Amino acid sequence: MEAVSVMSKNKSIGIFLVLTGAILWGLSGTVAQYLFQVKGLSPGWLITIRLTTSGLLLLLISALKYKRSFLNIWKSKSDRFPLLLFALFGMLTVQYTYFVAIEASNAATATFLQYLAPALIAIYYVIVNRKLPVGKEQLALIFAIVGTFLLVTKGTLESLSITKAALFWGITSAFALAFYTIQPRNLLKKWDSITITGWGMLIGGLAISFIHPPWEFQGSLSVGSLFFILFVIVFGTLIPFYCYMESLNYISPSETSMLASIEPLTAAIVSVAWLKTSFVVMEWLGAAFIVATIILLSNHKQE
C-alpha cells in the first residue's frame, strides 16, 4: 500500500509540473501578443533579450546542478556543429517564427499552427522508415489537415481567416519545432538537456542580436512593459522549461507530451478573455482537431 501511495504521489507531482509548465508557456505567448500589438515591441528585439538572458541563466543553473563546466561540450569536436545547427535552425528559428506569427495574427492561432509539429514529425518518420502511416498515425494526420483547414479558413473556401504572413510564419514555426525536436537526439544522449538548451538559447540570442541589437528598442517602455518582458523570460522560459524537464522524473514522456497539449488551449482561452481575440466556432473546432492530433501522437514511439 505504501509503495502504491508513493507512486500515486509521484505521478501527481509529475502532472502538476507539466501542467504548470504548459500553462506558463501558453500565457507567455499571450503576453508576447500584448507586447507586440499593444506596446509596439519588435519580435526580433524581444527574442534577442529572451534567448540571451535565458541562455545565460540556464547555463548557470547547469553548472550549479551538475557541478561541472558548461564549456565541456565544446571540447567534443563531433558535437560542435550539431550544437550550432540546433541553436540556429532549431532554437532561434522556432522562437523567431513563432513570435512573428503571433505579431501577424494572435497567440492562439500561432500556437495551434506551431503544434502541427507532431504531425510533421510523424510524416518525417514515415519517409525515413519508408512505411505508410497506419492506425493512429493515419487518423492523426487527417485530424491535422482538417484542423488546419478549419483554423485558417473558418470552414469556407472563399478566403483565409488569417493573413498569408500569419499562415506562412505559423507553418514555418511548426517545421522549425519538428526540427528542434528531432535534430538534437544524439546530443541528448551525451549531454544534459539544460546545457544543450542553454547554449542553444545563448547562441541563438547572440546571432539575432546582430540584426536586432538589444539597445535598439522600439515601442512603449513602461513599468508594465518591463514586468511583461520579465514574465516572458522567467515565467515563459526558465520556469516552464525546468518544470517540463523535471516532470520526466515522475511520469512518462508520452504522458508529458499529452498533458503539454494544454499549452495551445491556454493561449487561446487567455487571448480571447484578456485581449478580446475573435475566435469563432469553426476555429475552436479546428483547434480541437489539432489538440486531438497531439494526443494521438503523444504515445506513438518513433524509431
Residue, then its C-alpha position, 0 to 999 in steps of 0.5 A: m500500500e505504501a509503495v502504491s501511495v508513493m507512486s500515486k504521489n509521484k505521478s501527481i507531482g509529475i502532472f502538476l509540473v507539466l501542467t504548470g509548465a504548459i500553462l506558463w508557456g501558453l500565457s507567455g505567448t499571450v503576453a508576447q501578443y500584448l507586447f507586440q500589438v499593444k506596446g509596439l515591441s519588435p519580435g526580433w528585439l524581444i527574442t534577442i533579450r529572451l534567448t540571451t538572458s535565458g541562455l545565460l541563466l540556464l547555463l548557470i543553473s547547469a553548472l550549479k546542478y551538475k557541478r561541472s563546466f558548461l564549456n565541456i561540450w565544446k571540447s567534443k569536436s563531433d558535437r560542435f556543429p550539431l550544437l550550432l545547427f540546433a541553436l540556429f535552425g532549431m532554437l532561434t528559428v522556432q522562437y523567431t517564427y513563432f513570435v512573428a506569427i503571433e505579431a501577424s495574427n494572435a497567440a492562439t492561432a500561432t500556437f495551434l499552427q506551431y503544434l502541427a509539429p507532431a504531425l510533421i514529425a510523424i510524416y518525417y518518420v514515415i519517409v525515413n522508415r519508408k512505411l505508410p502511416v497506419g492506425k493512429e498515425q493515419l487518423a492523426l494526420i487527417f485530424a491535422i489537415v482538417g484542423t488546419f483547414l478549419l483554423v485558417t479558413k473558418g470552414t469556407l473556401e472563399s478566403l483565409s481567416i488569417t493573413k498569408a504572413a500569419l499562415f506562412w510564419g505559423i507553418t514555418s514555426a511548426f517545421a522549425l519545432a519538428f526540427y528542434t525536436i528531432q535534430p538534437r537526439n544524439l546530443l541528448k544522449k551525451w549531454d544534459s538537456i539544460t546545457i544543450t538548451g542553454w547554449g542553444m538559447l545563448i547562441g541563438g540570442l547572440a546571432i539575432s542580436f546582430i540584426h536586432p541589437p538589444w539597445e535598439f528598442q522600439g515601442s512603449l517602455s513602461v513599468g508594465s512593459l518591463f514586468f511583461i518582458l520579465f514574465v516572458i523570460v522567467f515565467g515563459t522560459l526558465i520556469p516552464f522549461y525546468c518544470y517540463m524537464e523535471s516532470l520526466n522524473y515522475i511520469s512518462p514522456s508520452e504522458t508529458s507530451m499529452l498533458a503539454s497539449i494544454e499549452p495551445l488551449t491556454a493561449a487561446i482561452v487567455s487571448v480571447a478573455w484578456l485581449k478580446t481575440s475573435f475566435v469563432v466556432m469553426e476555429w475552436l473546432g479546428a483547434a480541437f482537431i489539432v489538440a486531438t492530433i497531439i494526443l494521438l501522437s503523444n504515445h506513438k514511439q518513433e524509431 
